[in-house]
Amino acid sequence: MRQLALALHTLAAHDAGIDASVSDWLRRHSPAAGHRTTHTNTIAGAAVLHGPVVQAHDIQGGIHFHQPAREDAPRPPVPRQLPPMRRTLVDRAEDVRALDDLRAQRPAHAPQLLVVSGFPGIGKTTLVSRWLHENADSFPDGQLYADLGGHASEGDGGPVPATTVLEGFLHALGASSVPADIAQRIALWRSLTSGLRLAVLLDNAFTAAQVRPLLLGTPTGLTVVTSRNHLTGLLADGAAIHRLGALTPESAVELLAVGGGGGRVAQDPAAAREVVTLCACLPLAVCLAAAQLVLRPHRSLSALAESLSQNQGSLDVLRVDGEAVVRSALDMSYSLLPRDSAALYRRMGLLPTDRYDLFMLTAIGVDGATDGTACTTGTDAVDTAVGALMEANLLEETSPGIYRFHDLVRPHARRCGDAEESASQRERTLRRFIDWCLSTATTAEGMLTPSHRTLPRERPSSPVLPTPLADSAEALAWFDTHRNGLMGAVRHCAGAGWHTSCWQLVDAMWPLFVRLRPSEMWIEAHHAGLTAARASNSRDGEGRMLTSGAIGLRNAGRYAEAADWYVQALDHATSDGDVRQQAQAVNGLGHIRLLTSRFSEAREHFERALRLRESIGYQRGAALSRRRLGETALATGDHRTAARHLTRAHSELESQGEGYEAARALALLGHVLACDGEHEGGTRRLREALEMFREPDAQSEHWQGRSLEWLGQAAQRQGDVAGARRCYEAAQDLFQRLNPADAQRLDDRLRQL
């Protein structure tokens, strides 16, 4: 019986159906359900039991319930990233049943993978999003979403690489630090999601190779992929493929009526059928046609059909080319827009971004029609224009105040902008967008990293209002939401020769790089920024790009390149007589030496950086160099020297209000003292640092994990095996969300206890 109970518990942990069945059996056979029992369980003390418990008759011997370690930090909110659910879903009951059946048919211990393919505009995302929303209770650990941009143009960066998607997913699941290497990201992704009841929607995929690194490796989760292609390569990964077809003519007419043409559909069913036939019964095209009926309440269905049929080509072609059908519907929708809305639509298409907000759109404006007359501008006018675009089904709101185009609508908007906006107006629109990016990024930078803002910024060429940000949390969320648009702005500046704006925008994006750690973007942006700073003859900009870009290369593990950038920065600063930048470069070179175990050279570099920083009175920098000297002494086993440097570094950083940096120095000091035999003093400082890393001002899961690991080592040296185990387990729990290598190290420590 005991073996059966253990087997049931193991199966329930990996299979939602078995879990539910076991829980239901326990409820029905509990004493509260009217069943008598002759066994009484008593658990004394402060024991805590988590999850279903199965008792198999009498249990003999000593039973130990270990109280779990304290939660180290609030868990991140459960991610719910699916696109908003549409109000209506016409004639998809059979498709929903097919998805249910495919999910039910998969082997119990195999990862769940479904592929939904079909024409563009067929409604793949709408169907799958609604299906996942309706099954949300099956995925209590969250629902993740990523648009893989399968058919994005090269100008938009092309399809989104898996490493970028993994970065976003890992942050959403609570990873505060993401490895730079793709293999390590995949390993961390599989570790974090193991056993989670999680749904992942990978939208608009291009190839099986793009999808494969993002697949869940656990049978408790579900991955759904949408694509215009069949992605038969995923069959080898256990995928089940469902082909989504167009609506039946009857269902398409129903959708046309629901969308806004109900009365006219009833009055003229023949014309309604002609309209949906011209739309090839594609849901997106039918919805666009329905929106035109709403916008023109007196227009007849026959007139709409006549407009759709003009210059359309044969119906046979339309039936097999979803994009052509949608393009025709978009052309008509655009032609019926009010003047301000049409101007905003085509100018939005010119912007190198995938997300829009009201302040961004106010910056580019709707003033200046193509006929030379003036249109109104301002927030109210833009808000009205946005409303008209949403009414026409050309724009959707993804979250309060944030908008995006459907992936077929955006290229159409760009074609309209390229064709109808003059060269001067296109430049003006893009210039205003860049100014808005730089202005808002500078505001956010001042809130998140005020000490970084040391270089002057050029004034906007046109008056633009930045997006208002209430606090540092909103500032970081703004960077996260608009990261692709900001990188698009950098690329545009580089291509257009707007060199000063290019490097200054990269500089203003520093909080995005240092807080969210987008490795590839960090490196690409600084390559562009460095080229731009040199082209604009900005010595300050060149120096900044070299040092901050070197940090990105270092974090990506590209130590040789990082060292080369630091050497260039040092030569540059020496030529300019900039002592502060010299010290920054020398300190960076020392860090590279420390990371590559060249300890003697590392110490020489940190000592030189310390002298330079002290010579100009840069106290914060001097304290940071002392902390690095302490780390170097610790690495060589010189605990007394390490303690001396770290004690002073902690005192100086604390006096300057540098909570996070002071906590790091304190944790290192505690570890050094504990290693040197001062158990009480070392553990006291480690616990103090641990509490600091749990507070908002110095919050860091990575450093919580390191502090707990060091506390475990200190306990183990004192023979406190139980205490060491508690600390190691708590640290391992944190590192499983951060770094597989660190988690494995803790697993090794636990096995050796």
C-alpha positions in Angstrom: 0.0 0.0 0.0 2.8 2.4 0.8 4.4 1.8 -2.6 1.0 2.4 -4.2 0.5 5.7 -2.3 4.0 6.9 -3.4 3.3 5.9 -7.0 0.0 7.8 -6.9 1.7 10.9 -5.5 4.4 10.9 -8.1 1.9 10.4 -11.0 -0.4 13.2 -9.6 2.5 15.6 -9.5 3.0 15.2 -13.2 -0.5 14.7 -14.6 -3.4 17.1 -14.0 -6.0 14.4 -14.6 -4.6 12.0 -12.1 -4.1 14.8 -9.6 -7.8 15.7 -9.9 -9.0 12.1 -9.6 -6.9 11.5 -6.5 -8.1 14.7 -4.9 -11.7 13.8 -5.7 -11.3 10.3 -4.3 -9.9 11.7 -1.1 -12.8 14.1 -0.7 -15.4 11.4 -1.2 -13.7 9.0 1.2 -12.9 11.6 3.9 -14.6 11.5 7.3 -16.4 14.7 6.4 -18.1 12.8 3.5 -19.7 10.4 5.9 -17.1 7.5 5.8 -16.0 6.1 9.1 -12.3 5.8 9.9 -10.5 4.0 12.7 -7.3 6.0 12.2 -6.4 9.3 13.7 -3.5 11.4 12.6 -1.9 13.9 15.0 0.8 16.3 13.8 2.4 18.3 16.5 4.3 21.5 16.5 4.3 24.0 13.6 4.4 21.4 10.8 3.0 22.5 7.5 1.7 20.0 4.8 1.4 21.1 1.2 -0.6 19.3 -1.5 -2.6 16.1 -1.4 -1.6 13.6 1.3 -2.3 9.9 1.0 -2.0 7.7 4.2 -1.8 4.0 3.5 -3.1 2.3 6.7 -0.7 2.4 9.7 2.6 4.2 9.5 5.4 3.1 11.9 8.6 4.7 13.1 9.7 8.3 13.4 8.0 10.8 11.2 9.7 14.2 10.6 8.0 17.2 9.0 10.5 19.9 8.1 9.1 23.4 8.3 9.8 25.1 4.9 12.3 27.9 4.8 10.8 31.4 4.8 9.8 32.8 1.5 12.8 34.8 0.2 10.8 37.3 -1.8 7.3 37.8 -3.1 6.7 35.6 -6.1 6.1 37.4 -9.3 2.4 37.6 -10.4 1.1 34.7 -12.4 1.6 35.7 -16.0 -1.6 36.1 -18.0 -0.3 37.3 -21.3 -2.9 36.1 -23.8 -4.4 38.6 -26.3 -7.9 39.9 -25.2 -10.7 37.6 -26.0 -13.0 38.6 -28.8 -16.7 39.0 -28.0 -17.9 36.7 -30.7 -16.6 33.5 -32.2 -18.7 32.3 -35.1 -18.8 28.8 -36.4 -15.8 27.4 -34.6 -17.4 24.8 -32.4 -16.0 21.9 -34.5 -12.5 23.4 -34.4 -12.8 23.8 -30.6 -13.8 20.2 -30.3 -10.9 19.2 -32.5 -8.5 21.0 -30.2 -10.0 19.4 -27.2 -9.7 16.0 -28.8 -6.1 16.5 -29.9 -5.2 17.5 -26.4 -7.0 14.5 -24.8 -5.3 12.1 -27.2 -1.8 12.9 -26.4 0.2 10.3 -24.3 0.0 10.9 -20.6 3.7 11.5 -20.1 4.5 13.4 -23.3 4.7 17.2 -23.6 1.6 18.7 -25.1 2.2 20.4 -28.5 -0.5 21.6 -30.9 0.0 23.5 -34.2 -2.9 25.5 -35.7 -2.2 26.5 -39.3 -4.2 28.4 -41.9 -4.4 31.4 -44.2 -3.5 34.9 -42.9 -6.7 36.5 -41.6 -8.4 33.1 -41.1 -8.7 33.7 -37.3 -6.0 31.4 -35.9 -5.0 33.7 -33.0 -8.6 34.6 -32.2 -9.6 30.9 -32.0 -6.6 29.7 -29.9 -6.7 32.7 -27.6 -10.4 32.1 -26.8 -9.8 28.4 -26.4 -7.0 29.0 -23.9 -9.0 31.7 -22.1 -11.9 29.2 -21.6 -9.4 26.6 -20.3 -7.6 29.0 -18.0 -8.4 26.8 -14.9 -6.3 24.1 -16.4 -3.3 26.3 -16.3 -3.0 27.8 -12.8 0.7 28.6 -13.2 0.0 31.1 -16.1 -0.4 31.7 -19.8 2.5 33.1 -21.8 2.3 34.7 -25.2 4.8 35.7 -27.9 4.3 37.0 -31.4 7.2 35.3 -33.3 6.8 37.8 -36.2 7.0 34.9 -38.7 6.4 37.2 -41.7 8.0 40.4 -40.5 10.1 42.3 -43.0 13.8 42.7 -42.7 13.2 46.3 -41.9 11.3 45.2 -38.8 14.1 42.9 -37.8 12.6 39.8 -39.4 11.2 36.9 -37.4 11.8 37.1 -33.6 14.7 34.8 -32.6 14.0 32.2 -29.9 16.6 33.7 -27.6 14.7 37.0 -27.4 11.4 35.2 -26.7 13.1 33.1 -24.0 14.4 36.2 -22.3 10.9 37.7 -22.0 9.4 34.4 -20.8 12.1 33.9 -18.2 11.6 37.4 -16.8 7.8 36.7 -16.7 8.4 33.6 -14.6 10.5 35.5 -12.1 14.0 35.1 -13.4 15.8 38.3 -12.4 19.0 37.4 -14.3 18.9 35.6 -17.7 22.0 33.8 -19.1 23.3 35.2 -22.4 24.0 31.8 -24.0 21.0 30.3 -25.8 21.7 26.8 -24.5 21.8 28.1 -20.9 18.5 30.0 -21.5 16.9 26.8 -22.9 18.1 24.9 -19.8 16.8 27.5 -17.4 13.5 27.6 -19.3 13.1 23.8 -19.0 14.1 24.0 -15.3 11.7 26.8 -14.4 8.7 25.2 -16.2 9.3 21.6 -15.0 6.1 20.5 -13.4 4.2 23.8 -14.0 0.7 23.7 -15.4 1.4 26.4 -17.9 0.0 27.3 -21.3 2.3 28.9 -24.0 0.9 30.5 -27.2 3.6 31.0 -29.9 1.8 33.1 -32.4 2.7 33.6 -36.1 5.6 31.2 -36.2 7.8 30.9 -39.3 9.7 27.6 -39.1 9.9 24.6 -36.8 13.5 25.6 -36.0 12.2 28.9 -34.6 9.8 27.1 -32.3 11.8 24.2 -31.1 13.9 26.0 -28.4 10.7 27.4 -26.9 9.0 24.0 -26.4 8.0 23.0 -22.9 9.7 19.8 -21.7 7.1 18.8 -19.2 3.8 16.9 -19.7 2.0 19.2 -17.3 2.1 22.2 -19.7 0.7 22.9 -23.2 2.3 24.7 -26.1 0.1 25.9 -29.0 1.7 27.3 -32.1 0.0 29.2 -34.9 1.4 29.6 -38.3 0.6 30.2 -42.0 2.7 27.1 -42.6 2.0 23.5 -41.6 5.3 23.2 -39.6 5.4 19.5 -40.3 8.9 19.5 -38.9 7.3 19.6 -35.4 5.7 16.2 -35.9 9.0 14.8 -34.8 8.5 16.7 -31.5 5.1 15.1 -31.0 3.0 17.8 -32.4 -0.6 17.4 -33.5 -1.6 19.7 -36.4 -5.0 21.2 -37.0 -5.7 23.1 -40.2 -8.1 25.9 -39.8 -10.3 26.6 -42.8 -12.4 29.5 -43.8 -15.9 30.1 -42.5 -18.9 28.6 -44.3 -20.8 31.2 -46.3 -23.7 31.0 -43.8 -21.4 31.5 -40.8 -19.6 34.4 -42.6 -23.0 36.1 -43.2 -23.7 35.6 -39.5 -20.4 37.3 -38.6 -21.2 40.1 -41.0 -24.5 40.6 -39.2 -23.0 40.4 -35.7 -20.3 42.8 -36.7 -22.8 45.6 -37.5 -24.8 44.9 -40.6 -27.7 42.9 -39.0 -30.6 44.9 -40.4 -29.2 45.2 -43.9 -28.2 41.5 -43.9 -31.8 40.6 -43.2 -33.1 43.0 -45.9 -30.7 41.8 -48.6 -29.3 38.3 -47.9 -28.2 37.9 -51.5 -25.9 41.0 -51.3 -24.7 39.8 -47.9 -23.7 36.5 -49.4 -21.9 38.3 -52.3 -20.0 40.4 -49.8 -18.7 37.5 -47.8 -17.9 35.6 -51.0 -15.7 38.6 -52.1 -14.1 38.4 -48.6 -13.4 34.7 -49.3 -15.2 34.0 -46.0 -12.0 35.1 -44.1 -13.0 36.4 -40.7 -10.6 39.3 -40.7 -11.9 40.5 -44.1 -15.5 40.0 -43.1 -14.9 42.0 -39.9 -13.4 44.8 -41.8 -16.4 44.8 -44.2 -18.8 44.8 -41.2 -16.9 47.8 -39.7 -17.6 49.7 -42.9 -21.3 49.1 -42.4 -21.1 50.5 -38.9 -19.2 53.6 -40.1 -21.7 54.2 -43.0 -25.1 53.2 -41.6 -26.9 54.3 -44.8 -24.7 52.4 -47.2 -26.3 49.4 -48.8 -24.8 45.9 -49.0 -25.0 45.9 -52.7 -22.9 49.1 -52.8 -20.4 47.5 -50.5 -20.2 44.4 -52.7 -19.7 46.6 -55.8 -16.8 48.4 -54.1 -15.2 45.1 -53.1 -15.5 43.7 -56.5 -13.7 46.5 -58.3 -10.2 45.5 -59.5 -10.3 42.3 -57.5 -9.4 39.7 -60.1 -10.9 36.3 -60.3 -12.6 34.7 -57.2 -10.5 31.6 -57.7 -7.4 33.7 -56.9 -9.0 35.3 -53.9 -10.0 32.0 -52.4 -6.4 30.8 -52.2 -4.7 34.1 -51.3 -5.8 35.3 -47.9 -3.5 38.3 -48.1 -5.0 39.5 -51.3 -8.5 39.4 -49.9 -7.5 41.2 -46.8 -5.6 43.8 -48.8 -8.6 44.6 -50.8 -10.7 45.0 -47.6 -8.0 47.2 -46.1 -7.9 49.4 -49.1 -11.6 50.0 -48.9 -11.5 50.5 -45.1 -8.7 53.1 -45.5 -10.5 55.0 -48.2 -13.5 55.5 -45.9 -11.5 56.8 -42.9 -12.0 60.4 -41.8 -9.1 62.6 -42.9 -7.4 62.8 -39.4 -7.7 59.0 -38.9 -6.3 58.3 -42.3 -3.3 60.6 -41.7 -2.6 59.0 -38.3 -3.0 55.5 -39.8 -0.4 56.0 -42.6 2.0 57.8 -40.3 1.8 55.0 -37.7 2.8 52.6 -40.5 6.0 54.6 -41.0 7.2 54.1 -37.4 9.7 51.3 -36.7 7.7 50.0 -33.7 5.1 47.4 -32.8 3.4 49.2 -29.9 1.8 52.6 -29.8 0.5 54.8 -27.0 -1.4 58.1 -27.0 1.5 60.3 -26.2 3.6 58.8 -29.0 0.8 59.3 -31.5 0.3 62.9 -30.3 4.0 63.5 -30.9 3.7 62.4 -34.6 0.4 64.3 -34.9 -2.4 64.3 -37.5 -1.8 67.8 -38.7 -1.0 68.6 -42.3 -3.1 66.7 -44.9 -1.6 65.7 -48.2 -3.6 68.4 -50.0 -1.8 71.1 -48.0 -4.6 72.0 -45.7 -4.2 71.8 -42.0 -5.8 69.1 -39.8 -6.4 69.5 -36.1 -3.8 68.1 -33.7 -3.4 67.5 -30.0 -4.2 64.7 -27.6 -8.0 65.0 -28.0 -7.8 64.9 -31.8 -5.5 61.9 -31.7 -7.7 60.1 -29.3 -10.6 60.6 -31.6 -8.6 59.4 -34.6 -7.5 56.3 -32.6 -11.1 55.6 -31.8 -12.1 55.7 -35.4 -9.3 53.3 -36.3 -10.5 50.9 -33.6 -14.1 51.2 -34.8 -12.8 50.2 -38.3 -11.1 47.1 -36.9 -7.7 48.5 -38.1 -6.2 48.9 -34.6 -6.6 46.9 -31.4 -5.9 47.8 -27.8 -3.7 45.2 -26.1 -3.7 46.8 -22.6 -5.0 50.1 -21.3 -3.6 52.8 -23.5 -1.4 50.5 -25.6 -2.3 49.7 -29.2 -1.0 47.5 -32.0 -1.8 46.6 -35.6 -2.7 43.1 -36.8 0.4 41.7 -38.6 -1.5 42.1 -42.0 -2.6 45.7 -41.2 0.8 47.1 -40.3 2.4 46.5 -43.8 -0.7 48.0 -45.4 -0.4 51.1 -43.2 3.3 51.4 -44.2 2.5 51.1 -47.9 0.0 53.9 -47.5 2.5 56.1 -45.7 5.2 55.4 -48.3 2.8 56.2 -51.2 0.9 59.2 -49.9 3.2 61.0 -47.4 5.7 63.4 -49.0 9.4 62.9 -48.3 9.5 65.9 -46.0 6.4 64.7 -44.1 7.9 61.2 -43.7 11.1 62.7 -42.3 9.1 64.9 -40.0 7.0 62.0 -38.6 10.1 59.9 -37.9 11.9 62.8 -36.4 9.1 63.4 -34.0 9.0 59.7 -33.1 12.7 59.8 -32.3 12.3 62.9 -30.2 9.5 61.3 -28.3 11.6 58.2 -27.7 14.6 60.2 -26.5 12.5 62.5 -24.3 10.6 59.7 -22.6 13.7 57.5 -22.2 15.5 60.4 -20.6 12.7 60.9 -18.1 12.7 57.2 -17.3 16.4 57.1 -17.0 16.4 59.9 -14.5 13.9 58.0 -12.3 15.7 54.6 -12.5 19.4 55.4 -12.7 19.9 59.1 -11.9 23.7 58.7 -11.4 24.1 57.6 -15.0 22.8 60.9 -16.5 26.0 62.8 -16.8 26.2 63.7 -20.5 24.1 66.5 -22.0 21.3 65.6 -24.5 20.3 67.5 -27.6 17.0 69.4 -27.5 14.1 67.9 -29.5 13.8 69.4 -33.0 10.1 69.7 -32.4 8.1 70.2 -29.2 7.0 66.8 -28.0 5.6 65.7 -24.7 7.1 62.5 -23.1 4.8 59.9 -21.9 4.1 60.7 -18.2 5.6 58.2 -15.7 4.4 58.2 -12.1 7.2 56.3 -10.5 10.2 54.0 -11.2 7.9 50.9 -11.6 6.1 52.7 -14.4 9.4 53.8 -15.9 10.7 50.3 -16.1 7.4 49.0 -17.4 7.5 51.7 -20.2 11.0 50.5 -21.2 9.8 46.9 -21.2 6.7 47.7 -23.3 8.5 49.8 -25.9 11.9 48.0 -26.0 11.3 46.9 -29.7 10.3 50.4 -30.7 13.3 51.9 -29.0 15.6 49.5 -30.8 13.7 50.3 -34.0 14.4 54.0 -33.4 18.1 53.2 -32.9 18.3 51.3 -36.2 16.4 54.1 -38.0 18.8 56.8 -36.7 21.8 54.7 -37.7 20.4 54.2 -41.2 19.3 57.8 -41.6 22.6 59.3 -40.4 21.0 60.9 -37.3 24.2 60.2 -35.4 23.8 62.3 -32.3 20.2 61.1 -31.7 21.4 57.5 -32.2 24.1 57.4 -29.5 22.2 59.6 -27.1 19.2 57.3 -27.4 21.4 54.3 -26.7 22.8 56.1 -23.7 19.3 57.0 -22.4 18.3 53.3 -22.7 20.8 52.3 -20.0 18.2 51.3 -17.4 16.6 49.0 -20.0 20.0 47.3 -20.5 21.1 47.1 -16.9 17.7 46.2 -15.3 16.2 43.9 -18.0 19.4 42.5 -19.5 18.4 42.1 -23.2 21.9 40.8 -24.2 21.6 40.8 -28.0 19.9 44.2 -28.0 22.5 45.6 -25.6 25.3 44.7 -27.9 23.6 45.6 -31.2 22.6 49.0 -29.8 26.1 49.9 -28.6 27.7 48.8 -31.8 25.3 51.3 -33.6 25.8 53.9 -30.9 29.6 53.7 -31.1 29.6 54.1 -34.8 27.2 57.1 -34.5 29.3 58.8 -31.7 32.4 58.6 -33.9 30.5 59.8 -36.9 29.3 62.8 -34.9 32.7 63.5 -33.5 31.4 63.2 -29.9 34.3 62.3 -27.7 32.1 62.0 -24.6 29.6 59.8 -26.5 32.3 57.5 -27.9 33.8 57.0 -24.4 30.4 56.2 -22.9 29.5 53.8 -25.7 32.8 51.9 -25.2 32.5 51.4 -21.5 28.7 50.7 -21.3 28.9 48.5 -24.4 31.9 46.6 -22.8 29.6 45.7 -19.9 27.1 44.2 -22.2 29.8 42.1 -23.9 31.1 41.0 -20.5 27.7 40.0 -19.3 27.3 37.9 -22.5 30.5 36.1 -21.7 32.4 37.6 -24.6 35.4 38.5 -22.5 37.9 39.1 -25.2 35.7 41.6 -27.1 34.8 43.3 -23.8 38.5 43.6 -22.9 39.2 45.1 -26.4 36.4 47.7 -25.9 37.8 48.6 -22.4 41.3 49.0 -23.9 39.9 51.4 -26.6 38.0 53.3 -23.8 41.2 53.6 -21.8 43.2 54.9 -24.8 40.4 57.3 -25.6 40.1 58.6 -22.0 43.8 58.9 -21.6 44.0 61.0 -24.8 41.3 63.3 -23.5 42.7 63.5 -20.0 39.4 62.2 -18.6 40.4 60.6 -15.3 37.0 59.3 -14.4 36.6 57.4 -17.7 40.1 56.1 -17.4 39.2 54.6 -14.0 36.0 53.2 -15.4 37.9 51.4 -18.2 40.7 50.2 -15.9 38.2 48.9 -13.3 36.4 47.1 -16.2 39.6 45.4 -17.3 40.2 44.3 -13.7 36.8 42.7 -13.6 37.5 40.7 -16.8 40.8 39.5 -15.2 38.9 38.5 -12.1 36.3 36.6 -14.1 39.0 34.7 -16.0 41.0 33.9 -12.8 43.9 36.1 -13.5 44.0 37.4 -9.9 47.3 39.2 -9.8 46.5 41.3 -12.9 43.0 41.9 -11.5 44.4 43.3 -8.2 46.8 45.6 -10.1 43.9 47.0 -12.2 41.6 47.5 -9.2 44.4 49.2 -7.3 45.1 51.5 -10.2 41.4 52.3 -10.6 41.2 53.1 -6.9 44.1 55.6 -7.1 42.5 57.3 -10.1 39.1 57.6 -8.4 40.6 58.9 -5.2 42.6 61.5 -7.0 39.4 63.2 -8.3 37.4 62.6 -5.2 35.0 60.1 -6.7 34.0 58.3 -3.5 31.4 56.0 -4.9 33.8 54.7 -7.5 36.5 54.3 -5.0 34.3 52.2 -2.8 33.3 50.0 -5.7 37.0 49.4 -6.5 37.6 48.5 -2.9 34.8 46.0 -3.1 36.4 44.4 -6.2 39.7 44.3 -4.3 37.9 42.4 -1.5 36.5 39.9 -4.0 39.9 39.4 -5.5 41.5 38.7 -2.1 38.7 36.3 -1.3 39.3 34.4 -4.5 43.0 34.0 -3.5 42.1 32.9 0.1 43.5 36.1 1.7 40.6 36.6 4.1 42.2 39.3 6.3 42.9 41.6 3.3 39.5 40.9 1.9 37.8 41.8 5.2 39.7 45.1 5.4 38.7 46.2 1.9 35.1 45.1 2.3 34.6 46.7 5.7 35.6 50.1 4.3 33.7 49.6 1.1 30.5 48.8 3.0 30.9 51.8 5.3 31.5 54.2 2.4 28.7 52.9 0.3 26.3 52.9 3.2 27.1 56.5 4.0 26.4 57.5 0.4 22.9 55.9 0.5 24.0 53.2 -2.0 21.7 50.5 -0.5 22.2 47.8 -3.1 25.9 48.2 -3.5 26.3 48.4 0.3 24.4 45.2 0.8 26.6 43.4 -1.7 29.7 44.5 0.2 28.1 43.4 3.5 27.2 40.0 2.2 30.8 39.5 0.9 32.2 40.6 4.2 30.0 38.2 6.1 31.1 35.3 3.9 34.8 36.3 4.3 34.4 36.5 8.1 32.7 33.1 8.3 35.4 31.5 6.1 38.0 33.0 8.5 36.5 31.4 11.5 34.4 34.3 12.8 31.1 32.4 12.6 28.9 34.6 14.7 30.0 37.9 13.1 29.9 36.4 9.7 26.5 34.9 9.9 25.1 38.1 11.5 26.3 40.2 8.6 25.0 37.6 6.1 21.5 37.6 7.6 21.5 41.4 7.7 22.5 41.5 4.0 19.8 38.9 3.2 17.1 41.1 4.7 18.4 44.0 2.7 18.2 42.0 -0.5 14.5 41.3 0.3 13.7 45.0 0.6 12.5 47.0 -2.5 15.5 49.4 -2.5 18.1 46.6 -2.8 15.9 43.7 -4.0 17.9 41.0 -5.7 17.0 37.3 -5.9 20.5 36.4 -7.2 22.1 38.0 -4.1 19.5 36.4 -1.8 20.5 33.1 -3.2 24.2 33.8 -2.7 23.7 34.9 0.9 21.7 31.8 1.7 24.3 29.6 0.1 27.0 31.2 2.2 24.9 30.9 5.3 24.5 27.2 4.5 28.3 26.9 4.2 28.8 28.6 7.5 26.2 26.3 9.2 27.9 23.2 7.6 31.3 24.2 8.9 29.7 24.4 12.4 28.2 20.9 12.1 24.7 22.2 11.8 23.5 19.9 9.0 19.8 20.7 9.4 20.5 24.4 9.2 22.8 24.0 6.2 20.1 22.0 4.4 17.4 24.6 5.0 19.7 27.4 3.6 20.8 25.3 0.6 17.2 24.3 -0.2 16.1 27.9 -0.1 19.0 29.0 -2.2 18.4 26.2 -4.7 14.7 27.3 -5.0 15.8 30.8 -6.0 18.6 29.6 -8.4 16.2 27.3 -10.2 14.5 30.5 -11.5 17.8 32.2 -12.2 20.6 29.9 -13.4 20.7 26.1 -13.9 24.5 26.0 -13.1 24.0 27.6 -9.7 21.0 25.3 -9.0 23.1 22.3 -9.9 25.9 23.5 -7.5 23.3 23.7 -4.7 22.1 20.2 -5.6 25.6 18.9 -5.3 26.0 20.5 -1.9 22.8 18.9 -0.7 23.8 15.5 -1.8 27.1 15.9 0.1 25.5 16.7 3.4 
